Amino acid sequence: MTERVVRIYSRFERFWHWSQMALIFVLLFSGLRVSGVHRLSSFETAVTVHTGAALVLIVLWLFAIFWHLTTGTWRHYVPTSRGLFAVARFYAFGIFKGEHHPYRKAYWRKHNPLQALTYLALKLVLFPAIWLSGLAYLLYGLWDGVPEASDYLAIVAGIHVFTAFVIAAFIVAHVYLLTVGHSFREHVAPMITGFDTIDLTPEEEAYLEADKPCSLK
Amino acid sequence: MRRAMTKRLGFFMGVLLLGSFPALAQPADGTTAAPGTSTADHSLFEILQQDFKSGPEVTAACLTCHTEAADHVMDSIHYTWEFPHPTTGQLLGKRHVINAFCGNVVGNEPRCTSCHAGYGWTDMHRPPPRQSTAVDCLVCHDRSGAYAKLSTGAGHPPMSTRGETITGAPAKPVDLRTAALGVGLPGRDNCGQCHFYGGGGDNVKHGDLSSVLVEPTRAVDVHMDADGLNFACSVCHVTRSHKWAGSRYAMRASDPEGTGLPGQRRDVATCESCHGAAPHPADLTPSGLIGVKMNDHAGTVACQTCHIPTFARGGVATKMKWDWSTAGRLEDGKPISTEDYTQGDGQHRHTYLSTKGDFEWGEDVVPHYAWFDGQMIFTTGDQTIDPAQVVEVNSFEGARDDGVSRIWPFKRMDGRQSYDAGYSKLAYSHVWGPTTDTAYWTNFDWGKAIEAGMKAAGMPYSGEYGFVDTHYYWPITHMVAPAEAALACDACHAEGGRLDGLPGVYVPGTRPLGLPVVLGLLLFAGTLAGVMLHVALRLLTGRAHHD
């Protein structure tokens, strides 16, 4: 094992991450307006922005899904119990005792097991919940003829709004955990530059040096 | 001739539908025909160049060419004042219903029938006159402005300076020759003589039909805008054989058919029949995204709900409350009046009359909203009422799932009117009758007026009367504002918005602290608190660690 500075976040992944972040903030803000929680814009503007941002995010997601499948990056999110308990234990106790983060990033495991599990849950539960409820909400005109449609719409909207709050809570935890282990800056930098310090096996190192020298520093 | 006019109308509508310079295609006087487009110049017709002595004489002259016109008119509701309701089975029409205004026609004929599209209907017990010359052609077709109807003449025009016309103007002898030579297709002022002044004054009844519509601005009515589209009433209220599309007894609350091909759909006055069922431009532009949503709304709300933000616009108020129970206050034995309401155009309106009681007026009124299936139900004189409740003199049904209803705007008038306290039925009253000793407006005695009214209506009367609170509903469909003045989303999508409390709709934005938001906020706050706790523990233990 060698510790090397390797590009682990490709240009598309970083673009996806940051544009998704921006869109989610726009969606949260405009969505809260649609729900009536704040009145900082007109309802019409909020609906326009919310719908537009949602459509853009859907397109982005279609690309991201395609990218995950074709590049094999989806494997980063396969859940594993190896090291999961150690990370959880660290956040709950170890961190207060001055211990170091137990997880070491690898080329095909750039997230720690708890992180990977969380992202998987986000991608398989929260995002589908918000997309499906959002699309049903947006396309209400296609099913408003079913009996009691407005009651179902209230349920759909309720799921949509509550899921949005869960995602907002995720963001809080997500940003907070950037301060855990290394400094906030060290955590954020890889998602900007793409490069992070990780452990490489000799085979990975040889492969990268031979085939992707630009991914190594 | 009629066919030619119909053809021309069809062509005109075609031009409109194509949207090619509609403003240029409009006539300048609010009629459906552009000046100079008619194939006949009536001023050249010899038979019309007479010194007519009466309305029927003019009609006789008209009928020499328009041989079928009298039959057409006599078969229309404008003449029969009778409407067998196709779905409820009720026999309605002015001839039969009781309303919350002057009550009933029967017993008050020459006054009420002054607006009849005929001459000489002085007795409601009998059908309207059947002789063809009893049809009043001029009230609709006089474009010279010379014609008028006397307010108490059972439809006849004034032939002296006595009295006033149906619009409240001082009477003067009508120049029937000028009127006959100046006929044309009806303009807004023709229809408006009766329809703007129903209930005894300008905009008293409808709320969305006032004298403002004779020459409206664009802000008051985008279609009738005198400087713009300048639609006559009959542009929307299309006709066939002198029968008009559009009814307040049996309406189309929704019209999924939308536009028809040229020559089709000659029987509808719906917005959709011109604008289609999905009228808002829908695409991926910002306004198009909202357009998609607004088209979705068309399955729930009537076009009128957003596009007529308020009614009684343009400076003429409408009567919102009429309390008959306070009528009859006299000073020194003489009837009194107060005019405490000044409307937008500066005119004063009565707030009390000894003859009629107390009134309240409204302008720029926010409508009452309700699901409406288009079918009006009336509390007729033979129905038992519950005087402890507000009596719905007319009412309607409607629900989201019935397939036809939409949420409609209404003028809801509050009334307090007489009823038979013994039999619990709405009372007929005899109000007008300058020469009788029973008419209320002359004698101020409810006991006599109701007894006479019930007798005129042929209804049993217990001899006791009282007053009940009533509601009367008018679906609002005129005074369509320009698109930019339509209701913004926030009018409904806000706490306490306009549709607050209506069943069958989920309106986002009306419950900022609904269950999903509260649960979500709790989760969010819990997460924040957890993070804070974590930070605090890290700070504490970190310090201890460093120490």
Interface residues (C-beta under 8 A of the other chain):
Chain A: R33 V34 S35 G36 V37 R39 S42 F43 E44 V47 T48 T51 G52 L55 Y91 I95 F96 K97 G98 Y140 G141 D144 G145 P147 E148 A149 S150 D151 L153 A154 A157 G158 I159 H160 V161 F162 A164 F165 V166 A168 A169 V172 A173 Y176
Chain B: L284 P286 S287 L289 I290 V292 K293 N295 D296 G299 T300 R400 D401 A488 C489 D490 H493 A494 E495 G504 V505 Y506 P508 G509 T510 R511 P512 G514 L515 P516 V517 L519 G520 L521 L523 F524 G526 T527 L528 G530 V531 H534 V535 L537 R538 L540 T541 G542 H545
